[in-house]
Structure formats: C-alpha cells, structure tokens
C-alpha cells in the first residue's frame, strides 16, 4: 500500500510539474487531478496490520479507533469491507481505522479474543473497548463510530501522568 501511494504521489508530482512548465495538455491536467483525488482517498484508507505488528490500547489514546478483524474467505467480511473503507474515509482525521486479516495476524485475533469474523472493536479515547460480531450496515457502523467519538460540547480531559 505504501509503495502504491508513493507511486501515485510521484506520478502526481510529475504531472503537476509538467503543468507548471506550461507543457501540459488538458488530458494531462485531468490525469493529474484524478491522481490528486486518488491520493486524497488513500489518505483516509484503513491501516492494515500484519503478523509482526503490535496493537495495544493503554491509558488515553489521541483519537478513537475502530478495528476490523476479517478474513478474505468470509462472505460477510467481503460485504463489510467496502462499507468499512467508506466510513474510514468519512471520519478521516477524527477516528483511526485498522484492518486485520485474522489469517495473516492470528496473534492479534487471539490477543483480543476474536473467534468469529467479522468482529469489529470500537475503542474510545479512554480505551474502553466495545465489540460487534457479524456484518454491520453503513448506518449501524456510523452509529457505532459516532458513539465512541468525544462529545464536542464536553470539557476537555487532561491525560493522567
């Protein structure tokens, strides 16, 4: 994913560089604009963790987290995947979204007691973890995400030392 994103950014810079020199055509400008949109979309994509990654929630975390434990062979997981990605883009910068394939990272599934897929963990900033087992509609997922987001009208909390 990182290599793909770097390639997209490099291509966008090259196309934008041609535009800056005045050597571009409208086709090149449109391609550069499409690439810029792809980079913006990639910025909101979930982070994918693998077998050597660690996932810990201690103390107060900077923003809420949603973790999707799924598997490539699971039909409900396949249905949930595009919804999860779309909601991740919607809440980019406000909530962190993480994707874990249980076949690639079984130690993380075991660490969080995941026995069925899909399982979604919802972690608020105080590290209170809630979970949902099974498919969720977009509306259900958005409701769960909003339930872990801080109240904008609440007084700011001070992290313990």
C-alpha positions in Angstrom: 0.0 0.0 0.0 2.8 2.4 0.9 4.6 1.7 -2.4 1.4 2.2 -4.3 0.8 5.5 -2.5 4.4 6.7 -3.1 3.9 5.8 -6.8 0.7 7.8 -7.0 2.3 10.8 -5.3 5.3 10.6 -7.6 3.1 10.4 -10.7 1.0 13.4 -9.4 4.2 15.4 -8.9 5.4 14.6 -12.3 2.1 15.5 -13.9 1.9 18.7 -11.9 5.5 19.5 -12.8 4.5 19.4 -16.5 1.6 21.7 -15.8 3.8 24.2 -14.0 6.1 24.3 -17.1 3.3 25.0 -19.4 3.9 21.8 -21.4 0.7 20.0 -20.5 -2.4 19.2 -22.3 -5.9 19.1 -20.9 -5.6 15.3 -20.8 -2.5 15.6 -18.6 -4.2 18.1 -16.3 -7.2 15.8 -16.0 -4.9 12.9 -15.2 -3.1 14.9 -12.5 -6.5 16.0 -11.0 -7.6 12.3 -10.9 -4.3 11.3 -9.3 -4.7 14.0 -6.7 -8.2 12.7 -5.8 -6.8 9.2 -5.5 -4.1 10.4 -3.1 -6.8 12.2 -1.0 -8.9 9.0 -0.9 -5.9 6.8 0.0 -5.2 9.2 3.0 -8.5 8.0 4.5 -7.9 4.3 3.9 -7.7 2.0 6.9 -4.3 0.9 8.2 -3.6 -2.8 7.6 -1.8 -4.7 10.3 0.1 -7.9 9.7 1.8 -10.7 11.6 4.7 -8.6 13.0 2.6 -5.7 14.1 1.5 -4.8 17.7 -1.9 -3.4 18.7 -2.1 -2.1 22.2 -4.6 0.3 23.9 -3.3 1.8 27.2 -4.2 4.9 29.0 -5.6 7.7 26.9 -5.2 7.5 23.1 -5.2 10.5 20.8 -8.3 9.5 18.9 -10.9 6.7 18.9 -10.1 3.5 17.0 -12.2 1.0 15.0 -10.5 -2.3 14.3 -12.0 -4.7 11.7 -10.9 -8.4 12.2 -11.8 -10.1 9.0 -10.8 -12.9 6.6 -10.5 -12.9 2.8 -12.6 -16.1 2.5 -15.5 -14.8 4.7 -18.6 -13.6 2.7 -19.9 -11.1 5.4 -16.4 -9.7 5.6 -16.3 -9.1 1.9 -19.6 -7.3 2.2 -18.4 -5.2 5.1 -15.0 -4.3 3.6 -16.2 -1.5 1.2 -18.5 -0.1 3.9 -15.6 0.0 6.4 -13.4 1.7 3.8 -16.1 4.3 3.0 -16.7 5.1 6.7 -13.0 5.3 7.3 -12.7 8.0 4.6 -15.7 9.8 6.1 -14.1 10.0 9.5 -10.5 10.5 8.3 -8.6 12.6 10.9 -11.2 12.0 13.6 -11.2 8.2 14.1 -8.4 5.8 13.2 -9.5 2.7 11.3 -7.5 -0.5 11.3 -8.0 -3.7 9.3 -6.6 -7.0 10.4 -6.8 -10.2 8.3 -7.0 -13.0 11.0 -5.2 -15.4 8.8 -2.3 -13.1 8.4 -2.2 -11.9 12.0 -3.7 -14.7 14.2 -1.8 -13.5 17.3 -3.7 -10.2 17.2 -7.0 -12.0 16.8 -6.1 -14.2 19.8 -4.9 -11.2 21.8 -8.4 -9.6 21.5 -10.4 -12.8 21.9 -11.6 -12.8 18.3 -13.2 -16.2 17.5 -15.6 -15.2 14.7 -15.3 -12.9 11.7 -16.1 -10.2 11.1 -15.5 -8.8 14.5 -15.2 -5.0 15.0 -13.7 -3.4 18.0 -14.7 0.1 18.9 -12.2 1.8 21.2 -12.9 5.3 22.7 -10.1 7.6 23.9 -10.2 6.2 27.4 -9.5 2.7 25.9 -12.9 1.3 26.7 -13.5 -1.4 24.1 -16.8 -2.4 22.7 -17.3 -5.1 20.0 -19.7 -6.2 17.3 -19.6 -9.6 15.9 -21.1 -10.0 12.4 -22.0 -7.8 9.5 -23.0 -4.2 10.0 -24.8 -1.9 7.6 -23.3 1.5 6.9 -25.8 3.2 9.2 -25.0 0.8 12.0 -21.3 1.3 11.6 -21.6 5.1 11.5 -23.8 4.9 14.7 -21.2 2.8 16.5 -18.3 5.1 15.3 -20.2 8.2 16.5 -20.8 6.6 19.9 -17.0 6.4 20.6 -16.3 9.9 19.4 -15.8 12.6 22.0 -18.6 14.9 22.8 -17.7 18.2 21.2 -19.6 20.0 24.0 -17.8 18.2 26.8 -15.0 19.9 28.8 -11.5 18.8 27.6 -10.0 16.0 29.6 -6.5 16.1 31.0 -4.4 12.9 30.4 -3.1 11.3 33.6 0.6 11.4 34.2 
